[in-house]
Each structure stands twice: as C-alpha cells, then as structure tokens.
Amino acid sequence: MEFTRMWRLLLRTVVPIGVHRVARDLRQLPATSRPEYLRWWLASRMGGAASMPHVTAVRTVVFVCYGNIMRSPMAAALLARRLEQTGLAQTIRVLSAGLHMRPGRYPPPLALEAAAAFGVSLAGHQSLTLTTKVVESADVLFVMDFLNAAELSARWPEARSKVRLLGPLGANGHTQIVDPYGTDLATTIACYRQIAEATEVLALRLGYRPRPPTAK
C-alpha cells in the first residue's frame, strides 16, 4: 500500500498534470471514442483545435455538452440574444443538446443563479438529446471539451468537419470549457464568463454588430 501511494505521488510529480487529465478522461469514454479524444487532444497541442471555424453562410448553430443543463443552453441563450438584437434570429437558428441526458431535466439552481448574473434566464429550459436529425441539420456543432468532441465525432463520423471547440473563440483562448456541474457558484460564473466571451466573438463572426453608444 505504501509503495502504491509513493508511486502515484511520483507520477504526479514527474508526469504533467495535463496527461493525468487525459488518462482520467479516457477512462470515462467507451473504447470507440478514445481515438477521437486523442486526435482532438493532439490537435490542441499542435494549435489545431484553436483555429477559427469557417462560419460563413451559417443557418443552424448547435451547441453540445454532456447533459444540456448548464453549458450548452447558456451558450445558446447568449448567442440567440445577440442575434435577436441585430435581426439575425430570423435567418440563423440556434439549438442546444446533450450527449448524456434524461429528457426534460432542468438546469440546477446554481446554473440559474449564475446565468442571471449575465442577464440570462434559463428557467424555462429543458434538456434535449442530440439526435442524428439535429446533427445533419447543423452547419456547425460547437462542443465544450474533448470528451464532447470525441463522443460526437465517434457517433457521427460524417459530421467531424462540422465539429468545433467553443472555448478557443474566447479572448483567453481556453481550449476547453470544463463542466461546472457539482461545483460552486464562483466556478459556474467563471465557466459562463468563458462561454460569454466565446459566443460574443461567434456573434460577430455571424454578422452581429454592437449598437453605437447613444449620445448624451
């Protein structure tokens, strides 16, 4: 037992923390999704995962996360709000869905409170599952982390070219937007700040233009 404890401590010291996270994530995935995870992880190490998606002439944007109760509905709400302000909501459809979810779940109280800090209400949201129909209708599928990207790409390999990480669009260039489920309010707000930064850039790419300040 002592040897095992010391060995684990040595590994934590010698092996970069990122590799431990990769190993943990791989254990969560089915075998069919693991090669996709490694492909996304390697692309991020080489700078490929941070490239801007080609979003010209987009008609349907779909945000995807694990359960569709925290990250993806927030992203959809923020982007939809910006598109409505510019009149683009009539031509661009914004959806969100989850890879692992029970239909009809509501966002947890922390998500509602954190969203309110950004002027967004998630009170009426109910979780939806990602389906083949939704995948096929999407022009671009924004995922939150490598786990999402791996599972989506493995289930729908024909849609790989439409899958993008949302995080790199933000000002800080975070590769992944980590799931805040089960954490605290501060962590959830930090997560939503990442999403807000990224969706703001995406809105600009889709044609949103901020209104000039009103003269006093």
N, CA and C of each residue as an Amber inpcrd file, in Angstrom:
protein
   648
   0.8310000  -1.1980000   0.0000000   0.0000000   0.0000000   0.0000000
   0.8710000   1.2550000   0.0000000   1.9210000   1.2660000   0.8180000
   2.8130000   2.4170000   0.8880000   3.5320000   2.6370000  -0.4380000
   3.9460000   1.5140000  -1.0670000   4.6220000   1.6180000  -2.3580000
   3.6850000   2.2210000  -3.3940000   2.4310000   1.7770000  -3.4180000
   1.4430000   2.2910000  -4.3780000   1.2380000   3.7880000  -4.1920000
   1.1340000   4.2150000  -2.9240000   0.9300000   5.6270000  -2.6430000
   2.1240000   6.4500000  -3.1170000   3.3270000   5.9520000  -2.8550000
   4.5280000   6.6730000  -3.2600000   4.6610000   6.7170000  -4.7790000
   4.2940000   5.6220000  -5.4480000   4.3780000   5.5630000  -6.9020000
   3.4370000   6.5840000  -7.5350000   2.2360000   6.6740000  -6.9920000
   1.2700000   7.6510000  -7.5140000   1.7620000   9.0750000  -7.2930000
   2.3860000   9.3040000  -6.1320000   2.9280000  10.6210000  -5.8400000
   4.0500000  10.9640000  -6.8070000   4.8890000   9.9860000  -7.1200000
   5.9860000  10.1960000  -8.0600000   5.4480000  10.5360000  -9.4490000
   4.4090000   9.8170000  -9.8760000   3.8240000  10.0650000 -11.1870000
   3.2580000  11.4790000 -11.2750000   2.6000000  11.9140000 -10.1850000
   2.0330000  13.2570000 -10.1760000   3.1250000  14.3180000 -10.2740000
   4.2920000  13.9810000  -9.7450000   5.4000000  14.9320000  -9.7550000
   6.0920000  14.9730000 -11.1050000   6.2730000  13.8040000 -11.7100000
   7.0480000  13.7050000 -12.9440000   6.1990000  13.9550000 -14.1830000
   4.9770000  13.3740000 -14.2000000   4.1230000  13.4600000 -15.3800000
   3.2970000  14.7360000 -15.3140000   3.2420000  15.5210000 -16.3760000
   2.4570000  16.7570000 -16.3780000   1.0100000  16.5000000 -16.0180000
   0.4090000  17.4680000 -15.3200000  -0.9660000  17.3190000 -14.8670000
  -1.9200000  17.1030000 -16.0280000  -1.6010000  17.6840000 -17.2020000
  -2.4560000  17.5080000 -18.3570000  -2.5830000  16.0640000 -18.7850000
  -1.4930000  15.3010000 -18.6480000  -1.5170000  13.8950000 -19.0230000
  -2.3990000  13.1110000 -18.0680000  -2.3740000  13.4530000 -16.7860000
  -3.2580000  12.7940000 -15.8300000  -4.7200000  13.0550000 -16.1940000
  -5.0070000  14.2680000 -16.6200000  -6.3820000  14.6100000 -17.0060000
  -6.8000000  13.8150000 -18.2370000  -5.8980000  13.6620000 -19.1820000
  -6.1860000  12.8700000 -20.3760000  -6.4920000  11.4240000 -19.9850000
  -5.6640000  10.8530000 -19.1130000  -5.8790000   9.4750000 -18.6780000
  -7.2240000   9.3230000 -17.9820000  -7.5850000  10.2970000 -17.1570000
  -8.8700000  10.2550000 -16.4640000 -10.0170000  10.3180000 -17.4620000
  -9.9020000  11.2170000 -18.4340000 -10.9650000  11.3500000 -19.4320000
 -11.1020000  10.0830000 -20.2630000  -9.9920000   9.5020000 -20.6510000
 -10.0370000   8.2890000 -21.4740000 -10.7470000   7.1500000 -20.7540000
 -10.5770000   7.0910000 -19.4460000 -11.2670000   6.0350000 -18.6750000
 -12.7790000   6.2230000 -18.7010000 -13.2320000   7.4480000 -18.8890000
 -14.6690000   7.7190000 -18.9100000 -15.3120000   7.3670000 -20.2430000
 -14.4970000   7.2750000 -21.2840000 -15.0260000   7.0960000 -22.6310000
 -15.1200000   5.6350000 -23.0260000 -16.0980000   5.2910000 -23.8740000
 -16.0930000   3.9530000 -24.4710000 -14.9010000   3.8020000 -25.3930000
 -14.4800000   2.5920000 -25.6280000 -13.2800000   2.3460000 -26.4300000
 -13.3740000   2.9710000 -27.8150000 -14.5680000   3.0200000 -28.3840000
 -14.7320000   3.5530000 -29.7410000 -14.4780000   5.0540000 -29.8130000
 -14.5890000   5.7560000 -28.6740000 -14.4130000   7.2090000 -28.6690000
 -12.9930000   7.6360000 -28.3120000 -12.1860000   6.7240000 -27.7780000
 -10.8560000   7.1070000 -27.3040000  -9.9160000   7.6020000 -28.4050000
  -9.9050000   6.9600000 -29.5850000  -9.0380000   7.5020000 -30.6480000
  -9.4180000   8.9230000 -31.0410000 -10.7190000   9.2250000 -31.0190000
 -11.1590000  10.5780000 -31.3500000 -10.6870000  11.5740000 -30.2960000
 -10.7470000  11.1690000 -29.0330000 -10.2710000  12.0540000 -27.9590000
  -8.8000000  12.3880000 -28.1750000  -8.0070000  11.3680000 -28.4380000
  -6.5710000  11.5920000 -28.6310000  -6.3160000  12.4680000 -29.8530000
  -7.1310000  12.3310000 -30.8880000  -6.9810000  13.1700000 -32.0770000
  -7.2170000  14.6380000 -31.7230000  -8.2630000  14.9030000 -30.9330000
  -8.5560000  16.2770000 -30.5270000  -7.4890000  16.8140000 -29.5790000
  -7.0420000  15.9580000 -28.6720000  -6.0230000  16.3950000 -27.7090000
  -4.7220000  16.7470000 -28.4280000  -4.3000000  15.8970000 -29.3600000
  -3.0720000  16.1500000 -30.1080000  -3.2120000  17.3980000 -30.9640000
  -4.3980000  17.5980000 -31.5500000  -4.6120000  18.7940000 -32.3590000
  -4.4650000  20.0550000 -31.5150000  -4.9480000  19.9890000 -30.2670000
  -4.8360000  21.1500000 -29.3880000  -3.3870000  21.4320000 -29.0270000
  -2.6020000  20.3680000 -28.8480000  -1.1900000  20.5500000 -28.5180000
  -0.4300000  21.1890000 -29.6810000  -0.9220000  20.9550000 -30.8900000
  -0.2590000  21.4860000 -32.0830000  -0.9010000  22.7850000 -32.5540000
  -1.9050000  23.2590000 -31.7930000  -2.5600000  24.5070000 -32.1560000
  -3.7330000  24.3660000 -33.0920000  -4.0280000  23.1500000 -33.5340000
  -5.1120000  22.9510000 -34.4990000  -6.4900000  23.1600000 -33.9170000
  -6.6830000  22.8110000 -32.6390000  -8.0110000  22.9170000 -32.0570000
  -8.4180000  24.3570000 -31.8140000  -7.4610000  25.2690000 -31.8840000
  -7.7700000  26.6710000 -31.6100000  -8.0920000  27.4660000 -32.8710000
  -8.1160000  26.7860000 -34.0380000  -8.3880000  27.5170000 -35.2670000
  -9.8400000  27.9750000 -35.3130000 -10.0560000  29.1190000 -35.9350000
 -11.4020000  29.6520000 -36.0620000 -12.2100000  28.7930000 -37.0270000
 -13.4520000  28.5100000 -36.6820000 -14.2900000  27.7460000 -37.6180000
 -14.7210000  28.6120000 -38.7920000 -14.9820000  27.9720000 -39.8970000
 -15.4980000  28.6860000 -41.0510000 -17.0160000  28.7540000 -40.8910000
 -17.5300000  29.9080000 -40.5560000 -18.9460000  30.0230000 -40.2230000
 -19.6910000  30.9590000 -41.1690000 -19.1950000  31.0970000 -42.3940000
 -19.9120000  31.9260000 -43.3600000 -21.1420000  31.1720000 -43.8510000
 -22.2160000  31.9130000 -44.1090000 -23.4660000  31.3430000 -44.6190000
 -24.0510000  30.2840000 -43.6870000 -23.8630000  30.4620000 -42.4050000
 -24.4050000  29.5160000 -41.4340000 -25.8900000  29.7780000 -41.2200000
 -26.6550000  28.7050000 -41.1750000 -28.0860000  28.8140000 -40.9250000
 -28.4990000  28.1140000 -39.6340000 -27.7330000  27.1330000 -39.1910000
 -28.0600000  26.4250000 -37.9510000 -26.8010000  26.2010000 -37.1300000
 -26.8030000  26.7320000 -35.9120000 -25.7010000  26.5530000 -34.9590000
 -26.2150000  25.6820000 -33.8180000 -25.4650000  24.6390000 -33.4920000
 -25.8570000  23.7440000 -32.3940000 -24.7400000  23.6940000 -31.3610000
 -25.0910000  23.9600000 -30.1040000 -24.1460000  23.8400000 -29.0020000
 -24.3910000  22.5130000 -28.2990000 -23.3000000  21.8120000 -27.9970000
 -23.4090000  20.4660000 -27.4210000 -22.5550000  20.3680000 -26.1650000
 -23.1120000  19.7830000 -25.1230000 -22.3320000  19.4730000 -23.9150000
 -22.7800000  18.1210000 -23.3730000 -22.3930000  17.8200000 -22.1520000
 -22.6740000  16.4950000 -21.5990000 -24.1730000  16.2650000 -21.3910000
 -24.8150000  17.1280000 -20.6030000 -26.2040000  16.8610000 -20.2310000
 -27.2140000  17.8860000 -20.6830000 -26.7640000  18.9720000 -21.3520000
 -27.6550000  20.0220000 -21.8370000 -28.4560000  20.6790000 -20.7130000
 -27.7940000  20.8840000 -19.5690000 -28.4700000  21.5960000 -18.4790000
 -27.6570000  22.7790000 -17.9560000 -26.4040000  22.9230000 -18.4030000
 -25.5980000  24.0330000 -17.8960000 -24.8740000  24.7900000 -19.0040000
 -23.9190000  24.1590000 -19.6640000 -23.0710000  24.8900000 -20.6020000
 -23.7500000  25.1760000 -21.9420000 -24.2410000  24.1520000 -22.6140000
 -24.8010000  24.3840000 -23.9540000 -26.0510000  25.2610000 -23.9440000
 -26.9770000  25.1330000 -22.9780000 -28.1180000  26.0720000 -23.0010000
 -27.7070000  27.5130000 -22.7490000 -26.6750000  27.7200000 -21.9320000
 -26.1910000  29.0790000 -21.6960000 -25.5940000  29.6550000 -22.9740000
 -24.8080000  28.8670000 -23.6720000 -24.2170000  29.3300000 -24.9260000
 -25.3050000  29.6790000 -25.9380000 -26.3140000  28.8280000 -26.0320000
 -27.4020000  29.0680000 -26.9810000 -28.1700000  30.3400000 -26.6280000
 -28.4250000  30.5550000 -25.3370000 -29.1700000  31.7350000 -24.8970000
 -28.3920000  33.0160000 -25.1850000 -27.0920000  33.0020000 -24.9260000
 -26.2700000  34.1930000 -25.1660000 -26.1750000  34.5270000 -26.6500000
 -25.9560000  33.5040000 -27.4750000 -25.8550000  33.7630000 -28.9080000
 -27.1990000  34.2150000 -29.4670000 -28.2830000  33.5660000 -29.0600000
 -29.6160000  33.9400000 -29.5480000 -29.9460000  35.3910000 -29.1990000
 -29.5450000  35.8100000 -28.0020000 -29.8000000  37.1930000 -27.5940000
 -29.0920000  38.1810000 -28.5160000 -27.8460000  37.9050000 -28.8290000
 -27.1060000  38.7970000 -29.7210000 -27.7250000  38.8160000 -31.1270000
 -28.1120000  37.6630000 -31.6240000 -28.6780000  37.5980000 -32.9670000
 -30.0190000  38.3250000 -33.0390000 -30.7910000  38.2470000 -31.9850000
 -32.0700000  38.9560000 -31.9290000 -31.8600000  40.4640000 -31.9620000
 -30.7970000  40.9350000 -31.3250000 -30.5260000  42.3710000 -31.2760000
 -30.1680000  42.9400000 -32.6430000 -29.7150000  42.0750000 -33.5450000
 -29.3120000  42.5310000 -34.8800000 -30.3040000  42.0950000 -35.9530000
 -31.3510000  41.3960000 -35.5690000 -32.3250000  40.9180000 -36.5440000
 -31.9150000  39.6750000 -37.2820000 -30.8530000  38.9880000 -36.7850000
 -30.3680000  37.7740000 -37.4580000 -31.0740000  36.5080000 -36.9850000
 -31.8850000  36.6360000 -35.9420000 -32.5590000  35.4530000 -35.3940000
 -33.5240000  34.8290000 -36.3900000 -33.9680000  35.5990000 -37.3590000
 -34.9020000  35.0780000 -38.3600000 -34.2150000  34.2040000 -39.3920000
 -32.9060000  34.3760000 -39.5320000 -32.1830000  33.6130000 -40.5530000
 -31.2170000  32.5830000 -39.9810000 -30.8660000  32.7130000 -38.6990000
 -29.9340000  31.7680000 -38.0670000 -30.6220000  31.0970000 -36.8920000
 -30.7050000  29.7990000 -36.9430000 -31.3330000  29.0280000 -35.8700000
 -30.2740000  28.5920000 -34.8780000 -30.5690000  28.7240000 -33.5890000
 -29.6260000  28.3480000 -32.5290000 -30.2650000  27.2590000 -31.6650000
 -29.5670000  26.1290000 -31.5390000 -30.0730000  24.9990000 -30.7650000
 -29.0270000  24.5560000 -29.7560000 -29.4550000  23.7790000 -28.7650000
 -28.5160000  23.1340000 -27.8450000 -29.0250000  21.7380000 -27.5420000
 -28.0790000  20.8440000 -27.2370000 -28.4430000  19.4510000 -26.9610000
 -27.3410000  18.7960000 -26.1470000 -27.6680000  17.6320000 -25.5760000
 -26.7030000  16.9150000 -24.7450000 -26.4160000  15.5200000 -25.2640000
 -25.2300000  15.0390000 -24.9610000 -24.8320000  13.6850000 -25.3510000
 -25.2800000  12.6440000 -24.3320000 -25.3800000  13.0440000 -23.0710000
 -25.8090000  12.1500000 -21.9940000 -26.8540000  12.8900000 -21.1730000
 -28.0850000  12.5420000 -21.3290000 -29.0870000  13.2880000 -20.5930000
 -30.3860000  12.4980000 -20.4970000 -31.1710000  12.8880000 -19.5210000
 -32.5410000  12.3990000 -19.4100000 -33.4390000  13.5170000 -19.9000000
 -34.2860000  13.2600000 -20.8810000 -35.1290000  14.3250000 -21.4340000
 -35.9390000  15.0300000 -20.3550000 -36.0360000  16.3470000 -20.4880000
 -36.8890000  17.1060000 -19.5840000 -36.2380000  17.5640000 -18.2970000
 -34.9170000  17.4050000 -18.1590000 -34.2490000  17.9020000 -16.9540000
 -34.1100000  19.4150000 -17.0210000 -34.1410000  20.0330000 -15.8530000
 -33.9960000  21.4890000 -15.7620000 -32.5870000  21.8350000 -15.2670000
 -32.1110000  23.0270000 -15.5800000 -30.8170000  23.4590000 -15.0460000
 -30.8600000  23.4950000 -13.5170000 -29.7490000  23.1470000 -12.8600000
 -29.7090000  23.2040000 -11.3970000 -29.7530000  24.6480000 -10.9010000
 -30.0990000  24.8600000  -9.6370000 -30.2000000  26.2200000  -9.0930000
 -28.9560000  27.0690000  -9.3030000 -27.7720000  26.4720000  -9.1700000
 -26.5470000  27.2520000  -9.3760000 -26.4450000  27.7880000 -10.7970000
 -26.8970000  27.0020000 -11.7630000 -26.8610000  27.4480000 -13.1540000
 -27.8080000  28.6210000 -13.3570000 -28.9810000  28.5540000 -12.7490000
 -29.9480000  29.6440000 -12.8640000 -29.3850000  30.9250000 -12.2560000
 -28.7390000  30.7840000 -11.0940000 -28.1880000  31.9550000 -10.4140000
 -27.0170000  32.5460000 -11.1960000 -26.1570000  31.6770000 -11.6990000
 -25.0040000  32.1610000 -12.4660000 -25.4490000  32.8160000 -13.7700000
 -26.4230000  32.2390000 -14.4440000 -26.9150000  32.8070000 -15.6960000
 -27.5280000  34.1810000 -15.4690000 -28.2240000  34.3310000 -14.3460000
 -28.8470000  35.6150000 -14.0270000 -27.8120000  36.7260000 -13.9130000
 -26.5940000  36.3790000 -13.5010000 -25.5220000  37.3760000 -13.3960000
 -25.1460000  37.9430000 -14.7580000 -25.5160000  37.2360000 -15.8240000
 -25.2410000  37.7020000 -17.1860000 -26.5230000  38.1860000 -17.8700000
 -27.5690000  38.3500000 -17.0870000 -28.8330000  38.8170000 -17.6400000
 -29.5790000  37.7710000 -18.4440000 -29.3010000  36.4950000 -18.1740000
 -29.9230000  35.3990000 -18.9190000 -30.7960000  34.5660000 -17.9790000
 -31.9660000  34.1830000 -18.4320000 -32.8210000  33.2800000 -17.6780000
 -32.8350000  31.9100000 -18.3500000 -32.4670000  30.8880000 -17.5770000
 -32.5360000  29.5070000 -18.0630000 -33.7010000  28.7640000 -17.4270000
 -34.6060000  29.5090000 -16.8090000 -35.6860000  28.8920000 -16.0350000
 -36.5970000  28.0190000 -16.8960000 -36.7930000  28.3990000 -18.1530000
 -37.7050000  27.6260000 -18.9900000 -37.0410000  26.5210000 -19.7850000
 -35.7330000  26.3310000 -19.5890000 -35.0160000  25.3440000 -20.4000000
 -35.2400000  23.9250000 -19.8920000 -35.4460000  22.9950000 -20.8160000
 -35.4960000  21.5690000 -20.5170000 -34.5300000  20.8520000 -21.4550000
 -33.8150000  19.8880000 -20.9140000 -32.7640000  19.2200000 -21.6770000
 -33.3120000  18.4440000 -22.8730000 -32.5060000  18.4430000 -23.9310000
 -32.8120000  17.6980000 -25.1490000 -31.6110000  16.8440000 -25.5100000
 -31.8730000  15.7250000 -26.1660000 -30.7800000  14.8520000 -26.5760000
 -30.3330000  15.1740000 -27.9970000 -29.0600000  14.9940000 -28.2490000
 -28.5350000  15.1990000 -29.5910000 -28.9410000  14.0110000 -30.4600000
 -29.5620000  14.3020000 -31.5830000 -30.0470000  13.2600000 -32.4800000
 -29.3800000  13.3790000 -33.8440000 -29.5130000  12.3420000 -34.6350000
 -28.9710000  12.3630000 -35.9890000 -29.5900000  13.4910000 -36.8040000
 -30.8830000  13.7180000 -36.6180000 -31.5650000  14.7850000 -37.3510000
 -30.9550000  16.1440000 -37.0390000 -30.6750000  16.3870000 -35.7560000
 -30.0830000  17.6690000 -35.3610000 -28.6690000  17.7940000 -35.9130000
 -27.8930000  16.7150000 -35.8130000 -26.5200000  16.7340000 -36.3390000
 -26.5100000  17.0400000 -37.8240000 -27.4000000  16.3880000 -38.5670000
 -27.4400000  16.5810000 -40.0090000 -27.8800000  17.9900000 -40.3810000
 -28.7450000  18.5930000 -39.5600000 -29.2490000  19.9330000 -39.8710000
 -28.2480000  21.0280000 -39.5290000 -27.2740000  20.7170000 -38.6850000
 -26.3290000  21.7360000 -38.2110000 -25.3060000  22.1010000 -39.2760000
 -25.0040000  23.3880000 -39.3540000 -23.8820000  23.8430000 -40.1850000
 -22.5850000  23.8010000 -39.3890000 -22.7010000  24.0080000 -38.0740000
 -21.5440000  23.9210000 -37.1850000 -22.0280000  23.4250000 -35.8240000
 -21.2610000  22.5370000 -35.2130000 -21.5660000  21.9750000 -33.8970000
 -20.4600000  22.3860000 -32.9340000 -20.7920000  23.2500000 -31.9930000
 -19.8060000  23.7060000 -31.0310000 -19.8860000  22.8510000 -29.7690000
 -18.7560000  22.2340000 -29.4090000 -18.6780000  21.4250000 -28.1970000
 -17.8450000  22.1610000 -27.1600000 -17.9250000  21.6690000 -25.9100000
 -17.2760000  22.3750000 -24.8100000 -15.9060000  21.8010000 -24.4340000
 -15.7180000  20.5130000 -24.6340000 -14.4550000  19.9040000 -24.2180000
 -14.1160000  18.7200000 -25.1160000 -12.9580000  18.1190000 -24.8560000
 -12.5070000  16.9900000 -25.6690000 -13.4300000  15.7890000 -25.5430000
 -14.0130000  15.5830000 -24.3700000 -14.9480000  14.4690000 -24.1740000
 -16.1380000  14.6100000 -25.1180000 -16.7090000  15.8130000 -25.1590000
 -17.8270000  16.0630000 -26.0720000 -17.4030000  15.8300000 -27.5200000
 -16.2630000  16.3940000 -27.8850000 -15.7790000  16.2930000 -29.2640000
 -15.5450000  14.8380000 -29.6630000 -14.9600000  14.0660000 -28.7480000
 -14.6470000  12.6700000 -29.0490000 -15.9100000  11.8510000 -29.2470000
 -16.8670000  12.0110000 -28.3420000 -18.0850000  11.2180000 -28.4430000
 -18.9170000  11.6030000 -29.6590000 -19.0090000  12.8940000 -29.9200000
 -19.7870000  13.3320000 -31.0750000 -19.1440000  12.8300000 -32.3690000
 -17.8340000  12.9700000 -32.4690000 -17.1270000  12.5430000 -33.6840000
 -17.1850000  11.0410000 -33.8850000 -17.1780000  10.2810000 -32.7790000
 -17.2420000   8.8260000 -32.8800000 -18.6370000   8.3510000 -33.2790000
 -19.6510000   9.0050000 -32.7580000 -21.0320000   8.6030000 -33.0720000
 -21.4430000   9.0180000 -34.4740000 -20.9820000  10.2110000 -34.8830000
 -21.3410000  10.7400000 -36.2040000 -20.0690000  11.1160000 -36.9560000
 -19.2930000  10.1330000 -37.4130000 -18.0230000  10.4430000 -38.0880000
 -18.1990000  11.3080000 -39.3300000 -19.3640000  11.2320000 -39.9500000
 -19.6060000  12.0460000 -41.1430000 -19.7220000  13.5280000 -40.8070000
 -19.8890000  13.8480000 -39.5190000 -20.0390000  15.2500000 -39.1010000
 -18.7540000  15.8390000 -38.5300000 -17.6530000  15.1090000 -38.5820000
 -16.3970000  15.5910000 -37.9870000 -15.9980000  16.9760000 -38.4660000
 -16.1930000  17.2390000 -39.7400000 -15.7570000  18.5210000 -40.2970000
 -16.5830000  19.6940000 -39.7680000 -17.7270000  19.4050000 -39.1320000
 -18.5790000  20.4790000 -38.6090000 -18.3740000  20.7180000 -37.1160000
 -17.5740000  19.8800000 -36.4650000 -17.3850000  19.9680000 -35.0100000
 -16.2560000  20.9420000 -34.6880000 -16.5310000  21.8580000 -33.7600000
 -15.5330000  22.8200000 -33.3180000 -15.6090000  22.9740000 -31.7980000
 -14.4870000  23.2680000 -31.1890000 -14.4650000  23.6270000 -29.7730000
 -14.8620000  25.0950000 -29.6370000 -15.7380000  25.3940000 -28.6850000
 -16.1750000  26.7680000 -28.4920000 -15.1200000  27.6150000 -27.7870000
 -14.4320000  27.0490000 -26.8140000 -13.5080000  27.7870000 -25.9620000
 -12.4830000  28.6460000 -26.6710000 -11.8050000  28.1440000 -27.7060000
 -10.7610000  28.9400000 -28.3550000 -11.2420000  30.2470000 -28.9770000
 -12.5490000  30.4120000 -29.1710000 -13.0470000  31.6660000 -29.7140000
 -12.9290000  32.8060000 -28.7070000 -12.8650000  32.4660000 -27.4170000
 -12.8180000  33.4850000 -26.3770000 -11.5110000  34.2440000 -26.3470000
 -11.5390000  35.3680000 -25.6490000 -10.3620000  36.2390000 -25.5810000
  -9.1700000  35.5420000 -24.9390000  -9.4230000  34.6670000 -23.9720000
  -8.3270000  33.9890000 -23.2820000  -7.8970000  32.7010000 -23.9750000
  -8.6400000  32.3050000 -25.0060000  -8.2390000  31.1440000 -25.7880000
  -8.2640000  29.8280000 -25.0470000  -9.1460000  29.6800000 -24.0600000
  -9.2440000  28.4080000 -23.3500000  -9.6290000  27.3040000 -24.3240000
  -8.8580000  26.2430000 -24.3380000  -9.1650000  25.1570000 -25.2600000
 -10.4630000  24.4680000 -24.8690000 -10.6380000  24.2190000 -23.5710000
 -11.8240000  23.5270000 -23.1000000 -12.6150000  24.4030000 -22.1250000
 -13.9240000  24.2420000 -22.1430000 -14.8010000  24.8650000 -21.1600000
 -15.2870000  23.7350000 -20.2680000 -14.6820000  23.6330000 -19.1040000
 -14.8830000  22.4850000 -18.2130000 -16.2820000  22.5050000 -17.6060000
 -16.8610000  21.3330000 -17.4700000 -18.2040000  21.1790000 -16.9130000
 -18.2270000  21.6450000 -15.4540000 -19.0590000  22.6330000 -15.1010000
 -19.1110000  23.1090000 -13.7200000 -20.1050000  22.3480000 -12.8460000
 -20.7410000  21.3320000 -13.4020000 -21.7590000  20.5930000 -12.6470000
 -21.1650000  20.0260000 -11.3510000 -21.8490000  20.2630000 -10.2410000
 -21.3870000  19.7470000  -8.9610000 -20.3590000  20.6260000  -8.2770000
 -20.0720000  21.8050000  -8.8530000 -19.0970000  22.7080000  -8.2200000
 -19.8490000  23.7990000  -7.4450000 -19.2870000  24.9950000  -7.4100000
 -19.9120000  26.0790000  -6.6500000 -20.2830000  27.2300000  -7.5820000
 -20.8690000  28.2720000  -7.0130000 -21.3530000  29.4010000  -7.8130000
 -20.2050000  30.1240000  -8.5180000 -19.1070000  30.3490000  -7.8100000
 -17.9790000  31.0660000  -8.4080000 -17.4370000  30.3150000  -9.6280000
 -17.3330000  29.0020000  -9.5400000 -16.8350000  28.1910000 -10.6550000
 -17.8050000  28.2380000 -11.8230000 -19.0960000  28.1930000 -11.5150000
 -20.1070000  28.2360000 -12.5660000 -20.1000000  29.5860000 -13.2750000
 -19.9570000  30.6680000 -12.5150000 -19.8880000  32.0020000 -13.1200000
 -18.6380000  32.1240000 -13.9970000 -17.5100000  31.5810000 -13.5310000
 -16.2830000  31.6100000 -14.3320000 -16.4700000  30.8470000 -15.6410000
 -17.1580000  29.7200000 -15.5770000 -17.4550000  28.9380000 -16.7700000
 -18.3180000  29.7450000 -17.7210000 -19.3500000  30.3780000 -17.1980000
 -20.2500000  31.1740000 -18.0290000 -19.5520000  32.3980000 -18.6100000
 -18.5540000  32.9110000 -17.9150000 -17.7820000  34.0300000 -18.4610000
 -17.0060000  33.5760000 -19.7000000 -16.4240000  32.3840000 -19.6370000
 -15.7460000  31.8350000 -20.8040000 -16.7180000  31.6870000 -21.9680000
 -17.8970000  31.1710000 -21.6740000 -18.9050000  30.9700000 -22.7180000
 -19.3370000  32.3090000 -23.2970000 -19.5210000  33.3110000 -22.4380000
 -19.9440000  34.6340000 -22.8990000 -18.9030000  35.2500000 -23.8330000
 -17.6290000  35.1300000 -23.4720000 -16.5730000  35.6860000 -24.3130000
 -16.5440000  35.0080000 -25.6820000 -16.6820000  33.6920000 -25.6760000
 -16.6190000  32.9440000 -26.9330000 -17.8320000  33.2010000 -27.8150000
 -19.0200000  33.2490000 -27.2240000 -20.2260000  33.4790000 -28.0310000
 -20.2750000  34.9060000 -28.5600000 -19.6490000  35.8450000 -27.8490000
 -19.5950000  37.2200000 -28.3470000 -18.7940000  37.2740000 -29.6460000
 -17.6670000  36.5820000 -29.6730000 -16.8570000  36.5300000 -30.8930000
 -17.6190000  35.8140000 -32.0060000 -18.2800000  34.7270000 -31.6460000
 -19.0530000  33.9850000 -32.6410000 -20.1580000  34.8510000 -33.2300000
 -20.8410000  35.6160000 -32.3820000 -21.9090000  36.5000000 -32.8630000
 -21.3630000  37.5100000 -33.8730000 -20.1940000  38.0470000 -33.5940000
 -19.5700000  38.9920000 -34.5300000 -19.2500000  38.3100000 -35.8510000
 -18.7860000  37.0880000 -35.7680000 -18.4730000  36.3300000 -36.9770000
 -19.7270000  36.0650000 -37.8120000 -20.8610000  35.9520000 -37.1300000
 -22.1160000  35.6600000 -37.8190000 -22.8310000  36.9190000 -38.3080000
 -22.2840000  38.0840000 -37.9900000 -22.8580000  39.3090000 -38.5070000
 -23.3920000  40.2680000 -37.4750000 -23.3150000  39.9100000 -36.1990000
 -23.7840000  40.8240000 -35.1470000 -22.8920000  42.0500000 -35.0980000
 -23.5240000  43.2150000 -34.9680000 -22.7760000  44.4480000 -34.8200000
 -23.3240000  45.2180000 -33.6280000 -22.4700000  45.5180000 -32.6490000
 -22.9420000  46.2670000 -31.4680000 -23.4850000  47.6340000 -31.8730000
 -24.5310000  48.0420000 -31.2070000 -25.0860000  49.3680000 -31.4800000
 -24.1410000  50.4440000 -30.9460000 -23.9680000  51.5200000 -31.6900000
 -23.1000000  52.5990000 -31.1910000 -23.7040000  53.2130000 -29.9570000
 -22.8710000  53.7050000 -29.0440000 -23.3950000  54.3030000 -27.8230000
 -24.2570000  55.5280000 -28.1220000 -25.3190000  55.6780000 -27.3360000
 -26.2180000  56.7960000 -27.5180000 -25.5800000  58.0750000 -27.0030000
 -25.6480000  59.1220000 -27.7840000 -25.0610000  60.3950000 -27.3730000
 -25.8270000  60.9740000 -26.2080000 -25.1000000  61.5000000 -25.2360000
 -25.7360000  62.0900000 -24.0620000 -26.0220000  63.5650000 -24.2980000
